Amino acid sequence: MERDGKVELLAPAGNREGFYGAVGAGADAVYLGGSRFGARAYAENFTTEEVVECIKYAHLMGVKVYLTVNTLVKETELQDLEDYLAPFHEAGLDAVIVQDLGVLVRIRRLFPGLALHASTQMSLCSAYGARLLKDLDVSRIVPARELCLEELEALKQSTGLELETFIHGAMCYCYSGQCLFSSILGGRSGNRGRCAQPCRLPYAVREGGTELAAGHLLSLKDMCTIEHVPRLVEAGIDSFKIEGRMKKPEYAAGVTEIYRRCVDKYYELREKLGPEGAAEAYVVAKEDWKALRSLYIRSEVQDGYYYKRNGRNMITMSSPAYSGSDEELLLSVRKKHIESPLKLPVSVKADFQIGKPVEIVFGWNGGKDSEKETVSCRVIGEMVGKAKKQPISEEDAASRLGRLGDSALYAREMKVSVEEGCFYPLGQINELRRAAAAQLEEKILLVRGYGGR
């Protein structure tokens, strides 16, 4: 999934199902949290082994992985960073999303080549802060969500840093990283990943004995910018970020699929009509609007701060509860993207001739571009013998060679030649298949630019 200069679509993953669903739905990158230092302490999150597994799988699919280390860290915890991040760095982690400046400096010293992204928790509002982070070797910033589009464009032009901005999901009443409400009320700090969301509770405004207003006065409507895709693309934003690591896998996959379709549609229109013509021709399908509103939307939607400062119409007032979801839609998303994870199509060729070593070739054509050179690997097995009792058949060999369920591959094309009357242990065919699949995956990683770690 090469971006080719296009905006990146960045999806959330709170667990493995969410991760595989987001990749299958078309994400260019996925952000997730490990067992520590993440701003979603109550998400299911990932074990170290799961993160490493996800990194390899994502890279095989041409997708990037960003790890959240976006909480404020205590002095006594800093010493644990190296051991925590080392296996992810070794696996080829693409970037770390950081809030704490001390953590940022320490990661840069420990892992010089690892990309650093400044979290929205840093509340970056101006070029001054962005330039400071650029001097600290940060390559991307996630500005405060309260900046309008013109401010984001100016920030991009004045710093040259990559910009990652939220395009869909829940909104906070306060500046990200600056809210102490949960900490004050219940001792659960949002800056430690434990926000209790007191802003979603009902409140009343009183003056003297008179109640002036009552309701969910601090609860913002969810953000949805699907209709603004053309303007956001042309503003120079580098990454469209979907919020939602605490939400169900169906949400991550479903929302990602819709934004993927709409972003791709805009680029297709732009190629034909140019930016102005494409913006005019771009229309969000009614089915996509309906689907987005059926995927865990908090009562109503709004388009964030891109075009406004604040206002009463940004507040849910009546209820912060999710307005429900379409169970049929959720089931469809689950079957399409979660129960059947995306795999790479490969060709499998094998030749079993009596008196000759078995030869098995796995090949991958490099993706959508049919002109790309095929990536292939060849494994040679033991000599094929003559059957004394039960010879193997082409069906036997093909069945064994096609069992790629434990890999990121599936056999789309199978060509197996078996000489009549030959014998070869089926267990050894399994071993050859595993060896060929592993070698091909390593070669694909090299092609993707992830080899040699």
N, C-alpha and C positions, 0 to 999 in steps of 0.2 A: 504494500500500500504506500507507494511513493507519493510525496506531496507535490513535487515538481513546482515549488514556489507558491502553491495554493495554501489557503488557511488550514491550519491543523484542527481537527475535531477531537477534542479531549474529553473522554468519558470517565465517570467514577466507577469504582468497584469496591464494594464492602466485603465481598467474599469471593470464593473461586467461581461460583455460578455467575455472579455479576461480572467478573472479569471475562470469562469465556463468552458470555452473552454480549458484552460490549464489543469485543473483538469481532465476533461473528456479525454484529450489526453494522460494522463499518468504521469503528473508531480508528483514527490515526495514532492515537496514544491513549493510555489508560493511567490514571493516578490511583494509588492505593496506599494503605497504611499497614505497617508491620506490627509487631507485638508491643512496640514502645514508641514514645515521642510523637505520636500522632494526635491531631486535633479532633479525632472521633474515637475517644476511648471506649465508647459503648457500642461501636460497630463490631461486627464479628471479627473483622480484620484477618490478617494472614500470619501464619507461622513463617519462620525463616525458610524452611524447606519449600513451602508453597510459593513464597516470593521468588525464589530461585527458579522453581519450575515454571512460573508464569513468565518470567523474563525470557527464558529460552523459547517458550512457545510463542510469545509475542514477537520475538525477533525472527522466528521462522516465518511468521505471517507478515513481516514488514511493519510491525507496530512497535511503538516505543513505550517504555514503562517509567513512570515517575513515582518516587517514594516520598510520602509525606513525613517530614521531621519538623512539623510546624507548630510546636508548642514552645513555651518558655521553659528552659531547662535549668534545674538547680545545679549549683557548683558540684555537688557530690555525684551528679549523674553524668557530667561531662566525660569522665574517665571511661564510661561504658560505650561511648560513641564508636570508637575504633572497632571493637569486637562486634558491635551490632551491625555496622555498615560493611565490614570487610567481605562477608560472603556475597552481598549484593553487588558490590563493586567488582568482585572477581567474576560474577556471573554476567557482567556487562550492563548494569543498571544505567539508564540514560540520563537521569537527573535526580536531584534531591530538592524538594520544596521546603524552604527553611523560613522560620520566623525569627528565631533568636540570633542576634548578631554574634554572640560568643560561639554558638554552634556553627554558624556560617564560617567564621575564621578558622575554627578548629577543623572542620571538614576540609577546607581548602588546604590546610597544612598537611593533613593526614592522607588525603586523596587528591593530589594536584590535578589530575585529568578529569575528575568527575564534575559534570555540569551542575551549576547552582541556580535555582529559581527562587526569587524572593516571593514569599507567600503574601496573599492579600492581608494576612494577619499583621503585616508590617505597617499597614495603613499608609502606603505611599501615595502622596497627593501632589507632589511637585517634582520638577526636574532636579532640584537640589538633592533630595534624598536618592533619586534614581542614579544620579552621577556618583554619589558616594558609594553606592552598591556596585556600580560599574567599575570603580577603582578597586573594589574588593573582588573583582573577577566574576561577578554575577552576570549571566548571559540573558536572563529573562526576568521580567517583573510581572507580578499580578497586582496591578494598582488597586487602591481602595475602590470599592464598587460605587462609591458616591460621586465619582468623577463623571462628567458628561462627555459626550462623544468628541466635542471640540477640544476639551482638555486632554483627552487621550491622544488625539491626533497631534497636538502640540508636544506632548510628552514623547511620542514616538520620533517626531522630527528633531527634537532638541537633544535626544540621547542616543538614538540609533539602537536602543535595546529592543529585544523582542517583547511584545506585549501579549499577555494572556488575560482575557476578560471573561467573566461569567455571562452566559447567554440564556440560561434556563435553570429554574429550580428555586429553592427557598431563599428568602431575603432576611437579613437582620435589620432590626430597627437602629442599632448603633453601628458606628464604624467598626469593621472587623478588627479584632485585636485590641480594641479600646473599651470594650464593655466589661464592667465589673459587677453587673446586676446579679447574675447567678451566684457569684462568689460572695457578695454581700448578703443575699437573702438566705443562702443555704450552704455556703462553703464549697460550692462546686464551681471551680474557675473555668471559664471558656478558654482561657489561655493555657490551660493544662488539659484540654480536650474533654472537659466534663460538664459542659454547659447544660443546665436543667431547663433551659428555655422558659424562664419566667415571663418573658415578653409575650408568650402565648396565653397568659392568664387574663381574666377580665379585671378591669380597673374602672375607677370612677374619678372624675375631676369635680371637686367641691370648692366653693368659695363661701366661707362662713357656713351656714347651714343649708346652702342651696347647691344642689347637684347640677352641674353644668353639662356634663357628658358622662356616659357610661357605656361600657362595652369592651371589646378587645382593642384597646386604644394603642397598643404598642406592637400589634401583630401585623406585619406587612403581607400583602398578597404575594403570591409566587410570581417569579419572573418568567416571561415567555417572549422571546424576540424573533420568532420564526419569520414574521413578516418583514423584519428589518435586515435580513441576511445580506441583501445587496449593499446597503449603506455601511454595514459593519465590515464587510469584505473590503470595500473601497476606502475605508478609513485607515487601512493598513494594519489592522489587528492580526497578529500572527497565529493565535490559538483561541478557538471558541471552547470555553469550558462549561461543561454541564455539571451542576451541583447534584449531590445525592448519594454519598457513600453510605448513609444510614438507611436508604430506601431499598426496596426489593430488587432482585436481579432483573425482573421483568421491566421495571422502570428504566434502569440503565440501558438495557437492550432496546426497548421500545422507543425511548426518546432519541437515542443515538441513531437508530434506523431512520427516523423521520428527518432529523437534521442532516444526516448524510445525504438523503435523497434531495432535500431542498438546496443544500450547498452545491451538490453536483449539478443540479438543474440550473442554478444561476451561472455557474462557470460555462456550461454548455451554451446557454443563451448569450453570455458575454463574448464567447468565441465567434458566434454568428452575427451578433448585433452591436457589439461594443458595449461599454459600461452603461451609457445612458439608455440605449435601446433595451438592454437586458434588464435594467432596473424597472423599466416601464412594463416590460412583458412578464416579469416575475410575478407569479400568483401562487399563493399557498392553497393547495387542494382542500376542499371541504373535509375530505376523509382524514387528512393529516391534522387539521384543526380539531376535529372530533376526537381523534386518537390521543392527541396531546392532552386534551381536557379530561380524558379518561385514565390518565396515568398519574395518579397521586398528585393532583393539583389542589392547593390549599384554597378552597372555596372559589376564588376568582384569580385572574391573572392581570399583570401589568408589565410594562417594559423596562422596569428599573429606572436608573438615573441617567440613561443615555440622552434623554431629551427633556428632563425636568429636574428641579432641585429637590422638591419634596411636595407633599400635599395630602389632603384628606383622602383623596381617591386612591392612595397607595395602601391604605389600611383596610384590613378585612372587616373590622368593627363587629359584625354579627357573630362570626365564628371562625376560629383558626383551623378547624378540623378539615381533614381531607374530604373533598366532596364526593368521594366514592370512586370506584374504578369499574371498568367493564371487564367482567370475569372472562367473557369469551375472547376479548382482545388479549388479556393476560395469558390465557391458555395458548393462543396462537403464537404470541411472542416466545413463550417458553418452548413450544415444540420446534419453532423455526431456528432459534438462536442459542438456546440453553441446553436442551436435551441432545442436540446434535451439534457439538462444537465444530467450528470451521477447521477444515483440514486441507492440505495441499494435494492436488491430484498428481499421481506419478504413473509412469509406465513401468511394467515389470516384464522382463524377458528371461527365460530360463531354457537351458538345453541339457537334456539327459541322454547321453549316448554311451552304450556299453563300451567299457575299456577306456573311456575318456573322463577327465575331471569335470565335475559339474560346473557350469558357468551361469552366474545370475547377474543381471544388469538392471539397476534401478535408475530411472531418469525423470527429470523435472524440467519443464520447458521455460522456466524463468518467469512465469506469470502470464499476464494478458498479452504481452507483446510476442507474437509468434515468431518474430525475426530474431529474438534473443537466442543465444546459443544454449543448447540443452545442457543442464548440469547432470552429470551421471556418475555412477560408481559401479565397479565390477568386483565381484567376489568369486573366488574359485574354491570349490569344495573337493572332497575326496573323489577317488576314481569310482565310476558307476560300475556296479557288478551285474552279473546275470542272475536272474531270479531262479531260485530252486523250487519255491512253492508259489508265493503270492507276489506277482510283479506289481509295480506301481503304475498308476494310470495318469494321464494328463490331468484328470479331475482331481486326483489325490494331491499332485504337486501344486496345482493352481490354488486349491483350497488352502494349503499350508502357506503358500507365498502371499496370499491375499489377506492373511490375518494381521492387519496392521493397526489394530485397535489400541495398542500400547504406544503408538507413535503419533506424530502430528501429520501423518500421511494417509492417503487412501489410494488403492489401486484402481485407476480409471481405465487403464488399458492393460491387458494381460495376454502375453504370447508365450505359451509353454510348449516345448517340443520334447516328447518322451519316446524313445525307441521301444518298440514292442519287446516285451520279455525282460526288461531291465529291472534292477532292484536298487533302491537307495533308502536308507533309514529316514523315516518321516521326522524323527527328532532332530536329525542333522539338517534337514530342510528348514526347520524352525530356526535353528541357530544361524544358518546362512541368511535367512530373511531378517533376523534381528541385526546381524552385522551389516547387511546392506542398508537397512533403514537408518541405522546409527551413522554410518559413513555418509549417506546422502544428506542427512540433516546437518552434519558438520560442514559439508560442502556448501549447502544452501546458506548457512550462517556466514561463511566466508564471502559468498556473493553479496549478501546483505550488508557486509562490512562489519561483522561481529566476530570474526575469527581471531585466533591468536591470544585470547585472554587466558 
